[in-house]
Amino acid sequence: MLRIQSSLPDRYTTASPDELAERIAAAKAALGDRLFILGHHYQRDEVMRWADARGDSYRLSVLAQQRPEAEYIVFCGVHFMAESADVLTNDDQTVILPDLNAGCSMADMADLDDVELAWEEIAAVTDISRVVPITYMNSSAAIKAFVGRQGGAVCTSTNAREVLEWAFQRGDKVLFFPDQHLGRNTGLAMGYSHDDMRIWNPRFDLGGLDEADVKSATFLLWKGHCSVHQRFRPEHVEAFRAEHPDGIVVAHPECSWDLCELADQVGSTDYIIKAVQAAPPGSTLAIATEIHLVQRLAAETPDKTVVSLDPLICPCSTMFRIDAPHLAWVLERLVEGKVPNRISVDPETAEWARVSLQRMLDITDPPKQRD
């Protein structure tokens, strides 16, 4: 997906870190309660220090929804996250992404046109009423809306199993996108086998499958992945354990299954944070997730040794686009009464995206439990 971010004026690109910090602080003070800055866990520290809330993408969107007095929601994350915040917040709130080029390669791997075509192709060879579409939170608002229209739901890495169990109460086949690894790892944990799964490659007719595969598969897994989590490999686990026999390996479920089956623990970003905090003092932990979170966990738990499982550190390149110069530029424009980089989802798409998100909430936190 093409997004164009204009170049910043020299006064931002040439400013020192201290100068930028002063300008961000001044702009934030001037905006007061009208401003709410969200910082995703993968953000660099120079940005995260200014966040009013930190968390994963969905939690941050919910927090923005709970702050109706905030006129401006500055989402230091990536495009699909800002879209989710716009879907959930009210019409009086404006969601802003500091750099429009901060996309998500995984989310972009499930294009709406490709998904709609896949749905038509599946319907031509099997009973589409028995197929339930499930999209990971890391997807565009358009994809979430498609799922809403077709009776499916959104899932997170935390609740993927609950959502899939719900799906199999309504059908006998799931089209899961955009991350094949989360779908596969969750399905395996549920007791399904690799034989129950097929990869749907949108570059080929019928996903590169034959009719028999489509009809027999329980999981049709979209050929998508996270470029960061896919880097972690079984040989990294072997090397770590050779050096630290008592070490603990904690992996995100966006990693490949052969890595996850070797890990000591597998879970969402929130799970990883809690796993590090719960580890005994003196523990050595290798974490298979984005490096900025790993480094932050290492700094915040000095009684433990926390390292990246991959010694060749790889940040999320798109998340990395959000930096202090872009944040300073956005905030100073807001002080001037100008709104740059607004992320706005059209009403119909937003309505159906909310439907799929609400289904997720109803599945994982039914009303009787919320009373």
Buried (B, 14 or more C-beta within 10 A) or exposed (E): EEEEBEEBEEEBEEBEEEBBBEBBBBBBEEBEEEBBBBBBBBBBEBBBEBBBBBBBBBBBBBBBBEBEEBBBBBBBBBBBBBBBBBBBBEEEBBBBBBBBBBBBBBBBBBBBEBBBBBBEBBEEBBEBEEBBBBBBBBBBBBBBBBBBBBBBBBBBBBBBBBBBEBBBEBBEBBBBBBBBBBBBBBBBBBEBEEEBBBBBBBEEEBBBBEEEBBEBBBBBBBBBBBBBBBBBBBEBBEBBBEEBEEBBBBBBBBBBBEBBEBBBBBBBBBBBBEBBEEBEEEBBBBBBBBBBBBBBBBEEBEEBBBBBBBEEEBBBEBBBBBBBBBBBBBBBBBBEEEEBBEBEBEEEBBBBBBBBBEBBBEBBEEEEEEE
